[in-house]
Each structure stands twice: as C-alpha cells, then as structure tokens.
C-alpha cells in the first residue's frame, strides 16, 4: 500500500463552543482523565519542541509530571540538549497526541526552572532504580556502547545500596507557563473541530480555527 492511500475516518464525535469552559485547564484535565480512563498507553506523554541557536527545531517525547494554574511540569537532565536549548531560548511547544481518542492538544509558552525544593520533592518520590538512572546517564552526550551505561548503573547501585540516593546537581525540571492551548477533535469528512485559547489581559479568548 502507498502511504498516500492510508486513511481513516474520524467519527468519535465533535467539539462545540457551547461545551467549552472559560478556563482551558478545566477542559485539558477532563480530556486527560478520559485518556487515562480509556487505557491509553502513556497518556501523560507529550512531544516537547525546542529550538537551538541556529533556529533548528528539535522534538522528543517527555512525560508530564504535574499540572496546575501555574503551568505544565516536566523533569530532565539539565545538561541535556533540550535543557541547553531552553537556557538560550525559553520558548517551548507541547503536543499531546491522543490518537485513539481522535484528539490532540497543543500548548505554547515559556519555561522557568523549578526550585531545588520542588525538584527534591519529586526526585524523592521516584523508584530507587530511576533515581540511580539519573546519576548514570549523561543525557544527549555521545557514548561508545550501551555496556558503559549498564556498568555505571551497577556501580552506582552498589554505591547507594545501603542509603538514600542524593539528588544530582545536574538534574532538575521546568515549568511551562502557557499562553495558548489548542484543542483538536477529529471530525467526519476531515471537518475537524479546533479551538484556540489565548491568554490576554482580561483572561482567555477562544477562537474556532478552520481544520
């Protein structure tokens, strides 16, 4: 089959303006809970897009770990490519691709680093092996073989076997202060429903976008 021949109809239902809350977080939280209830694999997975100093975009999948009125929170190695790019250009884009529900949510905004207290609180809640993994990987750096990571993991696991794993100085997180959220719901005949929330001086404005 040619890729151009592959298609399907979107028939799960629409999204109407009368059903939109004034606050986009209310709708996002409803959709997130529905994605979890539907048994989607990794419902908190989001595509994170950043831009380097040459204007080259990069994307990768990261897990959303917290959300409130202040923003979307994720954690990472502060020496990683995304963290380095965000230190130069804090603008960011998030995409939640809930394909089986025929939904997408697109977020734009800018990041700030989380405080050490916030990072320590989350780091302490992680499984111990995940904590050790944070120490092992020089994220985005070139390595010659996987065996080096595995050997380092065993070394660090032995080192921290009898005590708590301390927070690495190079590990942290970001909060995305969002200024727009777009909700996309698939529709029949490619007449998808798209609503864009944009933050203004007097609150949120809502516009329907053509599909």
C-alpha positions in Angstrom: 0.0 0.0 0.0 1.2 3.5 -0.8 1.4 5.7 2.3 -0.8 8.3 0.5 -3.6 5.6 0.3 -3.7 5.0 4.0 -6.6 7.0 5.6 -9.4 6.6 8.1 -12.5 8.5 9.1 -12.7 10.4 12.4 -16.2 9.5 13.8 -15.9 9.7 17.6 -17.7 13.0 17.9 -17.3 16.7 17.7 -16.4 19.6 20.0 -18.8 22.6 20.1 -18.2 26.1 21.5 -21.2 25.7 23.9 -19.3 22.8 25.6 -16.1 24.9 26.2 -15.3 26.1 29.7 -13.9 29.5 30.2 -10.6 28.1 31.6 -8.7 25.8 29.2 -7.2 23.8 32.1 -10.7 22.6 33.0 -11.1 21.1 29.5 -7.5 19.7 29.5 -8.0 18.0 32.8 -11.2 16.4 31.6 -9.5 15.2 28.4 -6.5 13.9 30.4 -8.8 11.9 32.8 -10.7 10.5 29.8 -7.4 9.4 28.2 -6.4 7.7 31.4 -9.8 6.0 31.8 -9.6 4.8 28.1 -6.4 2.9 29.0 -4.2 4.8 26.6 -0.5 3.8 26.8 1.4 6.7 28.3 -1.5 9.2 28.4 0.8 11.8 30.0 3.4 11.5 27.2 3.9 14.8 25.3 6.0 15.9 22.4 8.3 18.7 23.6 9.7 21.0 20.9 12.6 23.4 21.4 14.8 25.4 19.1 18.6 25.7 19.0 20.7 28.8 18.4 20.5 28.2 14.6 16.8 28.1 14.6 16.7 24.3 14.1 13.7 22.7 15.9 14.0 19.5 17.9 11.3 17.3 19.3 11.2 14.5 21.8 8.7 12.7 24.0 8.7 13.6 27.7 6.2 12.7 30.5 4.1 15.4 32.1 4.5 15.1 35.9 2.4 17.9 37.3 -0.1 20.5 36.1 -1.8 23.4 37.9 -2.7 27.0 37.1 1.0 27.9 37.1 1.8 25.5 34.3 2.9 22.1 32.9 5.8 20.5 34.7 8.5 18.0 33.5 11.9 16.8 34.7 15.2 16.3 32.8 18.9 16.2 33.0 20.0 19.9 33.0 22.9 19.0 30.7 20.5 17.5 28.0 20.0 19.1 24.6 16.6 20.3 25.4 17.7 22.0 28.7 20.7 23.6 26.9 18.4 24.9 24.2 15.8 26.2 26.7 18.6 28.1 28.6 19.1 30.1 25.4 15.5 30.3 24.2 12.9 29.6 26.8 10.0 29.4 24.3 8.6 25.9 24.1 5.8 23.9 22.5 4.0 20.8 23.8 1.8 18.3 22.0 -0.4 15.6 23.5 -1.2 13.1 20.7 -4.2 11.1 21.9 -4.7 9.4 18.5 -7.1 6.7 19.6 -9.4 9.3 21.0 -9.0 11.3 17.8 -7.7 14.2 19.9 -4.7 16.5 20.1 -3.8 19.3 22.5 -1.1 21.8 21.5 0.4 24.2 24.1 2.8 27.1 23.7 4.6 29.1 26.3 7.9 29.7 28.0 9.7 27.8 30.7 11.2 28.6 34.1 13.4 26.2 36.1 11.9 24.6 39.1 13.3 25.3 42.5 15.6 22.9 44.3 12.9 22.2 46.8 10.4 21.2 44.1 12.9 19.0 42.3 14.0 17.3 45.5 10.3 16.5 46.4 9.7 14.8 43.1 13.1 13.1 43.0 12.5 11.6 46.4 9.2 10.1 45.1 10.8 8.2 42.2 11.7 4.4 42.4 15.2 3.9 43.6 16.4 2.5 40.3 15.1 5.5 38.5 17.0 7.8 40.9 20.1 5.8 40.2 19.5 6.0 36.4 19.5 9.8 36.7 23.1 9.6 38.0 24.2 7.2 35.3 23.2 8.9 32.0 25.0 12.0 30.6 21.9 12.7 28.6 22.4 13.7 24.9 26.2 13.0 25.2 27.8 10.7 22.7 28.7 7.3 24.2 30.6 4.3 22.6 28.4 1.4 23.9 25.4 0.6 26.0 27.6 -1.5 28.1 29.1 1.6 29.6 25.7 2.7 30.9 25.0 -0.8 32.3 28.3 -1.0 34.1 27.9 2.5 35.5 24.4 1.6 36.7 25.7 -1.4 38.6 28.5 0.6 40.1 26.1 3.3 41.3 23.6 0.8 42.5 26.2 -0.8 44.7 27.4 2.7 45.9 23.9 3.7 47.1 22.8 0.2 48.2 22.6 1.0 51.9 21.3 4.5 51.8 19.2 7.2 50.1 20.1 8.3 46.6 21.0 12.0 46.7 19.7 14.5 44.1 22.3 15.0 41.3 23.3 18.7 40.9 22.7 18.3 37.1 19.1 17.0 37.4 16.1 19.3 37.6 12.9 20.4 36.0 10.9 23.0 34.1 7.5 24.6 34.5 5.9 25.7 31.2 3.9 28.9 31.7 1.4 28.6 28.9 -0.1 31.4 26.8 -2.1 29.3 24.3 -3.8 25.9 24.3 -5.4 24.5 21.2 -7.8 21.6 21.4 -8.3 19.4 18.3 -11.1 16.9 17.9 -11.3 14.7 14.8 -14.4 15.1 12.7 -16.1 13.3 9.8 -15.1 14.3 6.2 -11.9 15.9 7.6 -14.1 18.7 9.2 -12.2 18.6 12.4 -13.0 20.9 15.4 -10.2 23.2 16.6 -10.5 25.7 19.3 -7.6 28.0 20.3 -7.5 29.6 23.8 -5.1 32.5 24.0 -4.2 34.4 27.2 -5.0 38.1 27.2 -5.0 41.0 29.6 -8.6 40.3 30.5 -8.4 36.5 30.6 -8.8 33.9 27.9 -10.1 34.4 24.4 -11.5 31.5 22.4 -11.4 31.2 18.6 -12.6 28.4 16.4 -9.9 27.6 13.7 -10.6 26.1 10.3 -9.4 22.5 10.1 
